[in-house]
Amino acid sequence: MSAPVSPQSFVEHAVATSVADDCVVIVRDRTSANLRWANNTLTTNGVMSGIEVTVISFVRTADGVATGSMTGSVTTQAGVSALVDAADAAARAAAPAEDANDLVRDAVSPDWDDPAVPTDIHVYDAVAPALGESFRRAGGEGRVLYGFVNHESTTTYLGSTTGLRLRHVQPTGHVGCTAKSADLSRSAWIGAATRDFTDVDPLALDAQLAQRLAWAERQVDLPAGRYDTVLPPTAVADLMIDAYWYAGARTAFEGQSVYSRRGGGTRIGDTLAKPGVNLFSDPAYAGLECEPFALAASSSNEASVFDNGLPLERTDWIRDGRLTALLQTRHSAAMTEQPVTPAIDNLVLSIDGASGSIDDLVAGTERGLLLTCLWYIREVDPQTLLLTGITRDGVYLVEGGEITGAVNNFRFNESPVDLLSRFTHASATVPAFSREWGDDYFSRTAMPALRVPDFNMSSVSQAR
């Protein structure tokens, strides 16, 4: 009788089958469920599932340790065997790895033997009826709704020949909804991240969209320039994710980033932001919980296959305005002589003493702009982390502390690192969903709203 097919059995089969000196196996059992709607009507729904296996082989040579990594979707032990054979062969053909280190040993999750935790369409049992009611309400009030919800549950199993048997269950969900006026001349967007959709209220989201469309009944054209601008938590997340992703220690050490010190080395220890600014990641942060151990299917400047299984804990990237850590593998940490601080799959920005909401920031603005979200963000200059992008689905004019209309879209040029020393006001930190990066890459963020007195709208955008 064949062995039962389970994620754990795939790990054990790969470890036993590999003829390399060592082997690390990552198995991700993933299910997802989604709903999509357009023109105030639910259009599609679906559930998908699959298992992805990564096999990393390690071969010791006279000159060091070579590695080979292979990833594929599998359903059988034979599929795992094929990945093992390919990874072993790739390791034997590779040059020694520059990031070679001892593999992490002897760590076992108490729930290793538990099955994968799936999701299904029932995650929307409360959301779907409320969506239907929001469609009816929007139609009756002259709005057209378009949107998408997705929920994914990924159970990850990490095993190795050195005694790793680690397991983590990661629920990830988000909602994004765009509302348009009946004549399609006005548009507004709202989005949110969630772990289980119990905190998603479609009627409340629709009410916010209705308010934004009402603001846009008055249209005002403005030229390019620097404006007193309120950035909502969603837009702050758009920018801070880039500040985090570009915070590789090795790149900084080699003089290639905004975190590089002139004359050599990194800027760890330097003041980069206002006092009281804290940017950190924490696998145990409430509502943003994520994998508490390092995972790497391949090596890069910011990750190392040799570090798989390293325990993760809260890491302060910026503490009280000072840069305190960068993304470090054990290899880069040896170069920079800093602690090992691997990447963590969430990000939090908090400002000491900040309170209130985005409404308070708007109320305190005499004349300026309120953004909704940013889009098509790209790096312009790595030395300053200058980014460019465009505004989208709602830029609103603030006059006398009140929103009085909508203005045209802009292209912006700003550095998220520079913004942390220029903002004048901040709200309390709240869960935030990045429209640019949240759908596919990085949804677990908590951010304040920020008011920046001279946000650079470098040109008028024709985007509508």
Secondary structure, DSSP 8 states (H G I E B T S, - for coil): ------HHHHHHHHHHH--SSEEEEEEEEEEEEEEEEETTEEEEEEEEEEEEEEEEEEEEETTEEEEEEEEEE-SSHHHHHHHHHHHHHHHHHS---TT-------EE-TTTTS------GGGGTTHHHHHHHHHHHHHHTTEEEEEEEEEEEEEEEEEETTSEEEEEEEEEEEEEEEEEETTS--EEEEEEEESSSTT--HHHHHHHHHHHHHHTTSEE---SEEEEEEE-HHHHHHHHHHHHHT-BHHHHHTT-STTB-TTSSB-TTSB-S-TTEEEEE-TT-TT----SB---SS--SS--GGGTT-B---EEEEETTEE---B--HHHHHHHT-------S-EEEEETT--S-HHHHHHT-SEEEE--EEEEEEEEETTTTEEEEEEES-EEEEETTEEEEEE--EEEEE-HHHHHHH--EE---EEE--TTTTTTT---EEE--EEEEEEEEEEE----
